[in-house]
Amino acid sequence: MKKFVAVAGNIGVGKSTLVKGLSKELGWEPFFEPVTENPYLSDFYQDMAAWSFHSQVFFLTHRLRAHHELAEHPTSVIQDRSVYEDAEIFAQNLYMQGHIHERDYQTYKELYDTVIGFLPAPDLLIYLRASVPTLQKRIAQRGRGYERSISADYLKSLNLLYENWIEGFTLCPVLTVPTDNMNFAKNPGQLRLIITKMEEKLTGKDELVFTPDEVASAATA
């Protein structure tokens, strides 16, 4: 039976790396964030308060379309970043920072909540959790120039939003993976451990805690 799994988590946490590893091991179709030119982006960076709403609606539209296509995909798929994060994390963060006005944010949320009600949920959401120092280290290692200005405070604020969101997320089962001591690319055993936990979660089993000993053992497997 085909499955639709989405991978969620903060910037630099390892979503793309995990999606690549899982798709290779499982033979599933990977779906990465589409490289789409947002026509509002240059205006957004010049005046966030004026253009945040427009930019977020653009991103949400494309993410909603992608989610629908993945739900209809004939084979199992695994997605890098979910549609939920656009609204629950990034749009909300812009609102909290004062870049999206109250009226615009309520309109955005109403649009999001309405459309999400018609979309089928994934079979599983994998939430990758990491501390801010770990995120900073991984962001530095991948060396993307446009990420150099990302501050620890910004990553911390996103982490708090992620934790609040995942705590109340009920649309589908959630597998939370503590990644501070994991390296999916270099430790195949840890990747296999996640696959085992995925399969357990998809079949309704509840014994899903990643213990430190389990993670350490998988690193040498």
MARMI-827433 format. One line per field, with one value per residue (C-alpha): residue number from 1; residue in one letter; z, x, y. Coordinates in pm, 1 decimal. Example, Ala and Ser with C-alpha at 12.3 -4.5 7.8 and 13.67 -1.06 7.14 Angstrom:
% MARMI-827433
num = 1:2
residu = A:S
Z = 780.0:714.0
X = 1230.0:1367.0
Y = -450.0:-106.0
***
This chain:
% MARMI-827433
num = 1:2:3:4:5:6:7:8:9:10:11:12:13:14:15:16:17:18:19:20:21:22:23:24:25:26:27:28:29:30:31:32:33:34:35:36:37:38:39:40:41:42:43:44:45:46:47:48:49:50:51:52:53:54:55:56:57:58:59:60:61:62:63:64:65:66:67:68:69:70:71:72:73:74:75:76:77:78:79:80:81:82:83:84:85:86:87:88:89:90:91:92:93:94:95:96:97:98:99:100:101:102:103:104:105:106:107:108:109:110:111:112:113:114:115:116:117:118:119:120:121:122:123:124:125:126:127:128:129:130:131:132:133:134:135:136:137:138:139:140:141:142:143:144:145:146:147:148:149:150:151:152:153:154:155:156:157:158:159:160:161:162:163:164:165:166:167:168:169:170:171:172:173:174:175:176:177:178:179:180:181:182:183:184:185:186:187:188:189:190:191:192:193:194:195:196:197:198:199:200:201:202:203:204:205:206:207:208:209:210:211:212:213:214:215:216:217:218:219:220:221
residu = M:K:K:F:V:A:V:A:G:N:I:G:V:G:K:S:T:L:V:K:G:L:S:K:E:L:G:W:E:P:F:F:E:P:V:T:E:N:P:Y:L:S:D:F:Y:Q:D:M:A:A:W:S:F:H:S:Q:V:F:F:L:T:H:R:L:R:A:H:H:E:L:A:E:H:P:T:S:V:I:Q:D:R:S:V:Y:E:D:A:E:I:F:A:Q:N:L:Y:M:Q:G:H:I:H:E:R:D:Y:Q:T:Y:K:E:L:Y:D:T:V:I:G:F:L:P:A:P:D:L:L:I:Y:L:R:A:S:V:P:T:L:Q:K:R:I:A:Q:R:G:R:G:Y:E:R:S:I:S:A:D:Y:L:K:S:L:N:L:L:Y:E:N:W:I:E:G:F:T:L:C:P:V:L:T:V:P:T:D:N:M:N:F:A:K:N:P:G:Q:L:R:L:I:I:T:K:M:E:E:K:L:T:G:K:D:E:L:V:F:T:P:D:E:V:A:S:A:A:T:A
Z = 0.0:-94.5:179.8:203.1:463.1:529.3:704.5:914.8:1116.3:1157.6:914.6:899.1:1097.4:820.6:637.1:286.7:401.4:564.1:264.2:33.7:262.3:316.9:-49.4:-145.1:121.2:73.0:-300.4:-246.3:-458.3:-290.3:-317.1:-227.4:-181.1:-532.2:-658.1:-752.1:-815.6:-575.0:-757.1:-422.1:-272.0:-369.2:-247.5:70.7:164.4:102.9:300.9:503.0:657.8:316.0:138.1:395.1:341.2:-38.3:-19.2:225.8:20.8:-282.6:-93.4:58.6:-281.6:-424.4:-113.8:-113.0:-478.4:-410.9:-112.1:-325.0:-599.3:-349.7:-191.2:-539.3:-636.1:-745.6:-542.6:-194.8:-149.8:113.6:128.8:240.1:456.7:496.0:399.8:766.7:843.4:607.0:818.5:1164.0:1175.9:919.6:865.7:1238.6:1308.7:1067.8:1238.7:1583.5:1462.2:1338.7:967.6:893.5:1018.7:1223.5:949.9:686.7:921.5:1005.4:633.5:569.9:855.0:738.5:389.5:527.1:772.0:504.5:241.1:486.7:583.6:230.1:189.1:298.6:573.5:527.0:667.5:892.8:987.9:1087.6:1308.4:1332.7:1656.3:1721.8:1959.6:1832.6:1858.2:1645.2:1387.9:1373.6:1323.2:1040.7:870.0:881.2:744.1:436.3:358.8:192.7:165.5:209.2:543.0:703.2:852.3:1034.5:1404.2:1704.8:1830.5:1503.3:1517.1:1881.5:1799.9:1522.2:1754.4:2006.5:1735.3:1611.5:1959.9:2023.4:1686.2:1709.6:2061.3:1932.5:1590.0:1549.4:1174.8:1146.1:1356.3:1442.3:1480.0:1667.5:1601.1:1830.4:1586.4:1802.7:1814.9:1474.6:1133.7:874.8:593.9:777.0:999.9:803.6:1131.0:1249.0:918.6:957.6:1315.4:1186.5:920.6:1189.4:1397.8:1087.6:1010.7:1371.4:1368.7:1037.3:1178.3:1496.3:1747.8:2039.0:2149.1:1960.9:2196.4:2067.8:2371.6:2386.4:2403.8:2100.7:1899.2:2003.9:1918.2:1576.8:1502.4:1512.3:1346.4
X = 0.0:137.6:237.5:277.4:534.4:636.2:957.4:941.2:1193.6:1392.5:1648.0:1957.6:1811.9:1872.1:1540.5:1684.7:1954.0:1695.5:1462.6:1748.4:1846.7:1494.6:1399.0:1711.0:1660.7:1285.9:1263.5:1012.7:981.2:1149.1:993.6:1212.0:1113.5:1039.7:1275.2:1012.2:1086.9:872.9:788.7:747.0:1080.2:1289.6:1015.0:982.5:1348.9:1324.2:1001.8:889.9:591.2:449.3:515.9:518.7:151.7:185.0:500.7:351.8:34.0:248.9:449.0:134.1:-34.0:256.6:290.0:-82.8:-65.5:237.3:65.0:-239.5:-21.5:170.4:-150.5:-261.6:76.7:47.2:348.2:488.7:642.7:845.8:837.8:1101.3:906.4:529.8:262.9:180.0:512.7:443.6:151.2:224.4:589.8:705.8:392.3:324.0:680.6:645.4:320.2:479.5:762.7:511.5:582.2:229.8:-53.4:-336.7:-599.7:-376.9:-269.8:-630.3:-713.4:-411.2:-501.9:-862.6:-745.2:-499.7:-745.7:-1016.3:-799.5:-624.7:-967.7:-1011.1:-664.6:-585.4:-322.5:2.6:20.7:306.5:487.3:852.4:960.1:1335.6:1436.6:1773.6:1917.5:2021.4:2399.7:2349.1:2148.7:2416.8:2690.0:2504.9:2415.1:2783.4:2893.8:2673.3:2808.0:2511.5:2591.4:2234.4:2213.1:2510.4:2291.7:2059.9:2092.5:2073.7:1774.0:1589.5:1658.3:1547.6:1219.5:1152.2:1235.4:979.5:714.7:797.7:767.1:433.5:302.1:408.0:266.5:-82.0:-57.4:-326.2:-386.1:-170.4:74.7:403.9:747.4:980.1:1350.0:1614.1:1895.2:2162.4:2361.7:2265.9:2429.7:2208.4:2461.5:2756.4:2575.9:2360.4:2262.0:2090.7:1904.9:1788.3:1679.3:1458.4:1313.3:1229.2:1055.9:871.1:741.0:631.5:450.9:280.0:149.3:20.3:282.4:354.0:706.9:876.5:1114.1:1469.2:1684.9:2043.3:2179.4:1972.7:2101.0:2462.0:2435.7:2290.1:2585.6:2819.6:2586.8
Y = 0.0:342.8:585.0:962.5:1072.0:1433.7:1538.8:1857.1:2055.3:2373.0:2517.1:2297.0:2007.7:1752.6:1719.8:1689.4:1446.8:1222.6:1238.0:1133.0:847.1:718.7:737.5:542.1:275.0:236.3:295.9:575.7:888.4:1189.2:1533.4:1829.6:2191.4:2321.0:2588.9:2844.7:3208.1:3405.1:3732.3:3908.6:3806.7:4109.2:4343.3:4136.9:4183.5:4557.7:4606.2:4304.1:4476.5:4565.5:4235.8:3952.2:3870.4:3854.6:3645.0:3395.6:3354.5:3277.7:3013.9:2866.0:2835.1:2637.8:2421.2:2337.8:2235.5:2015.5:1850.6:1767.8:1618.8:1406.0:1277.4:1167.7:1021.3:656.3:537.0:601.9:946.4:1125.9:1505.9:1755.5:2008.7:2000.4:2250.2:2294.0:2460.8:2750.3:2864.9:2728.1:2830.1:3083.7:3293.5:3291.8:3402.1:3694.9:3787.1:3771.3:3995.0:4250.9:4200.5:4072.1:4288.8:4142.4:4173.5:4013.8:3734.8:3644.8:3634.7:3414.4:3178.4:3151.4:3060.0:2804.5:2645.3:2619.9:2453.5:2220.7:2090.4:1955.7:1805.7:1449.5:1435.1:1243.0:890.8:1003.5:1322.8:1285.0:1575.3:1626.4:1799.2:1967.0:2225.2:2568.2:2493.0:2182.6:2378.5:2648.4:2390.0:2217.6:2545.3:2649.1:2312.9:2332.7:2679.5:2846.6:3216.3:3336.3:3150.8:3326.5:3597.3:3354.5:3435.0:3205.4:3404.5:3344.2:2969.4:2965.9:3139.7:2889.2:2598.9:2725.4:2753.0:2403.0:2254.9:2427.2:2318.4:1955.2:1924.4:2002.0:1837.0:1570.2:1537.8:1225.6:1020.9:1193.6:1035.7:1272.7:1210.9:1369.7:1449.2:1616.5:1292.5:1159.6:1172.5:1001.4:1037.3:876.3:627.0:380.1:214.3:531.5:557.2:197.3:275.5:557.7:328.0:72.4:340.5:461.6:115.7:70.2:403.4:330.0:2.1:163.7:54.6:288.3:191.2:471.4:651.4:697.4:624.7:759.0:402.7:304.8:598.4:534.7:165.2:244.9:472.2:173.7:-76.3
***
